[in-house]
Amino acid sequence: MDEWLPGIRATVRPNTWSTYERLLRVHVAGREVGALPLRSLTGGHLNALYAEMERDGLSVNTRRLLHSTLHRAMRDAVRWEKLSRNPAASADPPSASRTRVQSWSPQELRRFLERVRGDRLYALWRLAATTGMRRGELLGLSHQALDLNSARLRVDRQLTVDGTFGPPKSRRSERTIALDAETIDALRRHVDMQRLERDLAGPAYEDQDLVFCDELGRPLYPGTISRVFVQHRKAAKVPVGSLHVLRHTSATIALTANPPVPLHVVAGRLGDDPKTVLGTYAHLLPHSDAMAADAVAAAISVDRPLTEATVDPAQVPS
């Protein structure tokens, strides 16, 4: 593993590499399996590792993510001719979790936004809630990509956990997002405050064209933003959620609105495949199915006048 991680660093996104490194360091390096010679590793060893992690209370998602990482690493070991077979292929990964995503109610979201209204980064919290943008996309947003006059922004990069800028998560993540009037007002106030900070800092200001940065223009560390969010969330007495809950809440509110925002529109705003969005939020949509049934029934109801559907007999082909 110590050879594999440096070997693939230039071939994967920084966030992906950091996830691989953390999983192996935290969940493999300190266990007995981490000391095994590569050629002696078997699927049984990996099954024992997953069982040990389960006894330690680690989630199904964490165990499945580690399995995917090990499978990728062992596949590369075969390709690099260090192994003749992939031992992870004969392991039994944990079954996929059926837990549903966490999201807030509109009331909880309003309570949170009221709590952070006076915060220096209020515009960031509101933008996350109204657009569903990912943490790295928010922290990588440049003034060049923000058009307040047209009420739109462009997602064209992200700030990674190692503090560098890179492309968004996927091609679908490169998108343009419309902004509501209140979010525009919050962003205008934020930009005015930022100009004042730049003037006060003088030559010490490191202008990197970032919409969200510290008082000296430097990028905000992603982990710090996540911790500050949890502090605000607890202060607002909202019981659950990491920063990513704002993304889920934005999607949930849109999909359950009356009328609901179309699935493909929500997916476009999130920068996700509609199939992924449907799989993630399908449990929210049964009422939409009922609405569709009622709408079709109303359109063909015998009690409804046919004035709009009247056809001129002269226009009907013989």
N, C-alpha and C positions, 0 to 999 in steps of 0.2 A: 504493500500500500504506500509505503514511503517513496517508492520509485514511481508508482502509478500516478499519484497526485501531481507531482511536477511535470510528468510526461504529458498529461492532457491539459494542462493549465491554459495553453494558448489555443486550444481547440474548442473550449466551451465558454459560455457566458460567465462573467465574474460571480454573479449570484449563484449560478449552478455549482461552480467550483467551490464556493464557500460552503454551500450546503453539503456537498460531498465530504469536504474536509472536516466539518463539524460532526457529521454523523459518524465518521470513522474514528475520530479522536474521542468522542464522548462515549460511543456505544460499542466499539470494537477494541481499541488500543488497550483499555484497562481490564479487559476480560481474558480468560484463558485462551479463547479462540484467536485472539490477536497475536499470540506468541507462536501459533502453529506454522510450520514450514508450508509454503504455498502448495507444494505437490502432495502434501498429506491431507489437505482440506477436502472434506466430503459434504454432500448434502445433509447428512446426519448432523455434522457439526453445526451447520447453519440452522437447522431445525431446533437444535438444543439452544442456540443463541437466541432465537426468536422466543422460545418458551421462557428462557431466563428473563428476557426483557418484559414479557407479559407479567411474570411474577413480580417484577419491579414496578409494575403499574404503568408502563409506557403504552401509549395509545396504539391502536391498530394502524393508523396512518403513519406513525413514526416507524413502526416495524416494517410496513410495506415499502416505505421510502428507503430504508436501509437495504432491504432486499434488492430493490431496483439498482441501488448504487453498487452493491456487491456483484450483481449480475453483470452490470456494465464493466466493472473492473476485471472480473474473471473472463469476460468475453475478450477484452483487450489482451489479457494474459495469454489466451489461446492464439490470438492474432500475432502477438509478439513472440510466439513459440516458446513460452515459458510453461505452458500447460498443453496437454493433448485434448482435454475436454473441459467444459465449464461446470464446476461442481454446483454452482448456484442453480443450474438448470434442473438438477435432480432434487433440489430442496422444495419444501412445501411452504410457500409464502402465506402469511395470514390472510384470511378472507377479507374482502373489501368492507370497509366500515359502511354501515347504513345510516350513520348519524346525519342529521340535517344541519345545514348551515345555520349559524346564529345570526339573527338580525334584530334590530330594535323596532319598537312601535314608533309611529310618528310622534306620539307624546314624549317618548324617551329621547328621541332625536331633538325635539324642540327644547327639552330640559337641558340637554347637553350643550346645545348651541347658545342658550341663554347663559349658561355657566361660563362659557369661554368668550362671551361677547367682548369683554375688555382685555382679552389676551392679545399679546403682540402678534400671534399667528392665527388670529381669528379667521382671516381670509383663507388660510390653508385648511382649517377644520371645515369651514363651510364649503369650500371647493371640493374637498373629499366627499362630503355628504351629498352634494348635488350632482356630481359627475361620476362617482364611483372610481375615480382615478386611483391607481396603485401608489404606494408610498414612494417608490423610486421615481415614478412619473411626476409626482408633485414636487419632489425635491430637485428634479432635473429641469423643471419648467423654466424657460428663459423668457425675458421680456420680448425678445424677437418673435417668439411663438405665441405671444398673448396679444390679441387684438381687441381692446376694450371697446373701441368704436363700433366694431362689427359684432360684438358680443360673442366672440368665438376664441378658442385656443387650439393650438396644434400640438399633439403629442408626438415628438420625434426623437426623444432620448429619455434616459433614466439615470439616476444616480445610484450606483451599486453600493453594496455593503462595505466594499473596501475603499470607498471614497472616490472612485473614478466614474466618468461618464461613459455610457455606452448606449447602443440602440435599445429600443423597447423590447419587451419580452418576446414578441413575435411580429410577423408582418401585419397581422390584424390589429396589433396594438398601436401601429402608426395610424393615427386618425385625427379628425377634427371634431371638436365637441362644442355644441351651442351652450351659452351661459344665460342664466336668468338674470333679471334686472337687479335683484337684491345681492346676488353674488358679484355682479359687476360693481355695484356701489361699494361692497366690502373690499374688492380688489383695488378700486381707485383710492380708497382711504389708505390701504396698505402701501400702495406705490408712493403716495404723498409722504407717509411716515418714513419710507425707505430713503426718499430724497433727503429728508431732514437728517437722518442718521448719516448719510454719506457726507453731507455738508459739515456736520459736527465732527466726523472722524478725520476729515481732511486727507492728507497723504497716506494715512494709515488704512484707508478704505481699499479693499481688494475687489474691485468691480469685476465680477465674472458674469454679469448680465443675468443673475439669478433672481427670480421672483421671490423665492423663499430662501433666506440666508440668515446668518447671524448679523449682529450690529456692525460688523466690519466687512460685510460682503462675502464672507467665507461660506462654503457649503455646510449645511446642517447634517450632523451624523444621523443616519437612519435609526440606529438603535436608541439614540437619545429622544428622537421624536416619538418613537413607540412608547417609551417610558413616560414621557410627559403626557401623552394621550391617556394612558391608564390612570395617571394621577387625576387628570381632569374628569375622566369618566367616573371614578370613585367619588370625587367631590360632588358630582352631579347626581350621585346615588342611582346610577344606572348599573345594574348588577353584573353584566357580562360583556366580554368582547375586547379583543385587541384592536389596533388601528384598522385592521382589515374589515372589521365589522361595519365600518361606514360604507365600504364598497357593497357589502351584502345588503345593507339597509337601503341604499340608493336603488339597487335593483329590485328589491322586494316592494318598496313603495311604488315604483313605476309599474311593476307587473300587476299589483293589486289595486291600482287606482280605478276610479269609475268615471269614464271608461278606461280600461287598462291600456298602457302603452304597448304597442305591438312588440312581440318577442324580438324580431330582427332589429328593431330600433334600439331596444335595451342592449342587445348584444353589440351593436355598433358603438354605442356610447362607452361600454365597458372594454371594448377592444378584444372581445371573445368570439369564438365560434358559436352561432346560435344553438348548435347541438349541445355544446358544453353548458350554455346558460339554461337550456331546457332540462338537462340532466340535473343541474344544481338546484333549480327552483321549481321543478315540476310539481312538487307537493303544494305549491301555492296556487296552482292553476285550475283545480276542479271547478271553482265557481265560474271561471271564464267559459268552461265547457257548457255549463248550465245557461250562461248568458247567450252563448251562440245558439243553443237549442231554442231559447225563447225568442231570439231575434228572427230566426228562420220561420218559426211558427207564426209570429206576428205578421210577417210579410205575406204569408199565404192564407191568413185567416179568412174564413168565409164572411166574417163580419166587417172586413175592411173593404172600402170602396175601391173599385178597379179603375178609377179615373186616370191614374198615372200609367196603368198598364193597358189601357184601351188601344186596340190596334185597328187601323183603317183597313177594312176588307180589300180596298183597291190596291193596297201595298203588299198583300199576301200573294206570293207566286202561285200560279195555277198548277 
